Amino acid sequence: MNDAGWVREFLVEYWLSRKIVSRGRVHSADQLSGFVALEEARRVGLVTYRIEGDECEIVTLNSVFEGNGVGTKLVGEVKSAALSRNCRRVWVVTTNDNLRALGFYQRRGFSLFALHPNALKASRNLKPEIPLIGLDGIPIRDELELEMLLK
């Protein structure tokens, strides 16, 4: 099954673009490694990631239906890929408004690693589509970095 077209559409639906910004770096998420979750031959989730040196960054993670284990399985696949490449950690960046993501990652063994205040000001220069107001009406300003140590 060729997922390339679906991945591009899915990224635009969930991220407003295939371009993702984290820690001042622009990623073309449709060009990254990743996994597509299937349920009864239907695509229900996507994770994209990149490995650099001994670190693995989860760049995007989305599930069509939250709360059914798809995200957990996709994170597990990335963790396995990172371990097979001898990574020492898996990390992810989310924004201050994404309280669900903060809870999700912490329940799966990630710890808060760093706060990057006002990081979205620079990110919007790279990706103007990033809204000013996010989930639950919270202004989007900061990046929060979470990590899971593998070694």
Secondary structure, 3 states (H helix, E strand, C coil): CCCHHHHHHHHHHHHCCCEEEECCEEEEHHHCEEEEEEECCEEEEEEEEEEECCEEEEEEEEECCCCCCHHHHHHHHHHHHHHHCCCCEEEEEEECCCHHHHHHHHHCCCEEEEEECCHHHHHHHHCCCCCCECHHHCECCCEEEEEEECC
